[in-house]
Amino acid sequence: MSGSTDHNVFAGAPPAARKLLALIAQQAQRGPLSPKAPGVATPPEILEACGLDFGVFYELLRWLTDHGLIVVSGEYPFEEIRLTPAAGAAFPAR
C-alpha cells in the first residue's frame, strides 16, 4: 500500500474499527499480559479492555486484517495480533 492509500484506509475505517485499532496499538505497546513478545496484543487482553461481543470483535478484526492494518498469527485461543508497519506509524510507541 502506498502512504496515501494507508491514510485513506485508516480514515475510511468504520468508527468501531478505528477504536479497536487504537486499543490494539495500546495493548501491543503496554498491555497487561506478560511475558509476551514486544508489539503483540492478544484477544483476551483486548476483549477485556473493549467490552465488545466476541462475534463483533472478530468481525472488526477481520476488517482490520483485510485492509492491511493488522496481522493475526496463531490459532484460537493463542492468536497474536500485530500492527502492520503502516498502522504502526499512526501509533508511535510512547
N, C-alpha and C positions, 0 to 999 in steps of 0.2 A: 504494500500500500504506500502511496506517496504521502507526504506530510499533510497536504490539503485534504486528501481523502480521509486520513486518520481523524482530522479535526471534524470533518463533515459527519463521519460515522458517530463520533462521540457526541457532537452537538445534536444529531438527529435521533439519538437513542431515546427510547421511552423514559420518562422520569424515574420509574421504578428501577430500570436497568442502570441508569446513571447513579442512583443512590446505592445500589448493590455494588457497582464497580468501585465507588468511593470506599465502601465498607471493606471490600476485598483488599484494596490497597492498604487501608489502615491495619487490618488483621495480618496482612503479609509483612508489614513493617514492624509491628509490635503486638501481635495477638497474644492471648494468654497461654496457648499451648506451648509446652517446651518439654523436651528438646524437639525442634523441627528445623528443617533446612531454612536458611535465610531466603526471604522473598516468597515464602509459601504461606498460603492460607488454607484452612481446612473447612469442609462443610459444617462440622459440629460447632466450631467457634463462630462461624458466620451466622448460622441459623440461630444460635443463642443470642447473638447481638442484634439481629434484624427482626426476629419475630415473624418472618414470612412463613406461610404454609409451605410444607415440604414440596408439593407439586409446583406451586408458583415459583419457589426458589429454583427448582431445576429447569423450569421454562425460561426464566431470566438468565440462568447460567448458560443454557443452550444458545440464547440470543447473543450473549456476550462472546461466546466461543465462535459462533457462526460469523460474527462481524469482526473477528480478529483482535479482540480486546483482551481475552484471557486464553490460557491454555490449561486444560484439565488433564492430569495424568493419574494413572492408578485406577483401581476398581472400587466401587462402593463396598464398604464404608470408609475406605482409606484413600480417597481422592486427594490429590494435591492441586491447588489452584494457584497459578502464577499469572501475573500481568504480562502481556506482550511488551516488547520494548516501546512500541508506540503508546500504549496505555500508560506504561510506567513513567514516560516523560511528562504526562499530565499530573502525576502524583509523586513528585520528588520526595525522597526519604527525608525525614526531619531529624 
